[in-house]
Amino acid sequence: MIQAIMLIALGFLVASLIGVLLAPSLWSRAYRLSRKRLEKALPLSLSEIEATQDQLRASYAVRLRRLETALASAKQKAAIQLVDNSRRSAKGGTPPMCWSRRLRSGFPNLTGKSPR
């Protein structure tokens, strides 16, 4: 019984010794590989850093321009609808305030005429 426990302890100690002897070589390999990966990922020169910043600025400018055109289009659409509503109310049609009340009441006809 004691002999088995001593053999298990000896095996554990030998395995620990082998691990301690191999650890520095594994550590240096992992360090070297991770350093290479980081050097490839990070820019090395000032021109590369400036190019990356310029690319970010350009993409932001494109997104901003798309947003501006969408806003201008929405403003133009709203102005056209406002003019149409004003024309309809000037002709004596149903005023725009009544339309929302009719829609809420479930009556879909906005012209003021009977649906039949």
C-alpha positions in Angstrom: 0.0 0.0 0.0 2.7 2.5 1.0 4.8 1.3 -2.0 1.9 2.2 -4.4 1.5 5.6 -2.9 5.3 6.2 -3.1 5.3 5.2 -6.8 2.4 7.5 -7.6 4.1 10.4 -5.8 7.4 9.6 -7.7 5.5 9.6 -11.0 3.9 12.9 -10.2 7.2 14.4 -9.3 8.9 13.1 -12.4 6.0 14.5 -14.6 6.3 17.8 -12.8 10.1 17.9 -13.4 9.5 17.2 -17.1 6.9 20.0 -17.2 9.3 22.4 -15.5 12.0 21.6 -18.0 9.7 21.9 -21.1 7.8 25.1 -19.9 10.5 27.7 -21.0 10.7 26.3 -24.5 6.9 26.3 -24.9 6.7 29.8 -23.4 9.3 31.2 -25.7 7.6 29.7 -28.8 4.2 31.1 -27.7 5.7 34.5 -27.1 7.5 34.5 -30.5 4.3 33.5 -32.4 2.1 36.0 -30.6 4.7 38.7 -31.2 4.8 38.0 -34.9 1.0 38.0 -35.1 0.8 41.4 -33.3 3.5 42.9 -35.6 1.6 41.8 -38.7 -1.7 43.3 -37.3 -0.3 46.7 -36.1 0.9 49.3 -38.5 4.7 49.9 -38.4 5.1 53.2 -40.1 3.6 56.7 -39.7 2.3 56.6 -43.3 0.3 53.4 -42.6 -1.3 55.0 -39.5 -2.2 58.1 -41.6 -3.6 55.9 -44.3 -5.8 54.1 -41.9 -7.0 57.4 -40.4 -7.7 58.8 -43.9 -9.7 55.6 -44.7 -11.8 56.1 -41.6 -12.5 59.7 -42.4 -13.5 58.8 -46.0 -15.9 56.1 -44.8 -17.4 58.5 -42.3 -17.8 61.2 -45.0 -19.6 58.8 -47.3 -22.0 57.7 -44.5 -22.6 61.4 -43.6 -23.4 62.3 -47.2 -25.8 59.4 -47.5 -27.6 60.6 -44.4 -27.7 64.2 -45.7 -29.3 63.1 -49.0 -31.8 60.9 -47.2 -32.7 63.9 -44.9 -33.0 66.2 -47.9 -35.3 63.7 -49.6 -37.4 63.4 -46.5 -37.7 67.2 -46.2 -38.7 67.5 -49.8 -41.3 64.8 -49.5 -42.7 66.5 -46.4 -42.9 69.8 -48.2 -44.7 68.2 -51.1 -47.2 66.6 -48.7 -47.7 69.9 -46.9 -48.5 71.7 -50.2 -50.9 68.9 -51.2 -52.7 69.1 -47.9 -52.9 72.9 -48.2 -54.3 72.6 -51.7 -56.9 70.1 -50.6 -58.0 72.2 -47.7 -58.1 75.3 -49.9 -60.4 73.5 -52.4 -62.9 72.9 -49.6 -62.1 69.3 -49.1 -61.8 67.6 -45.8 -59.3 69.4 -43.6 -56.2 67.4 -42.5 -57.2 67.3 -38.9 -60.4 65.4 -39.7 -58.4 62.8 -41.6 -56.6 61.5 -38.5 -60.0 61.3 -36.6 -61.5 59.3 -39.4 -58.6 57.0 -39.6 -58.8 56.4 -35.8 -62.5 55.7 -36.1 -61.9 53.0 -38.7 -63.4 54.9 -41.6 -60.8 54.7 -44.4 -62.5 57.1 -46.9 -60.6 60.4 -46.8 -62.5 62.2 -49.6 -65.6 62.9 -47.6 -67.8 60.8 -49.9 -69.6 57.6 -49.1 -67.7 54.4 -49.7 -70.6 53.0 -51.7 
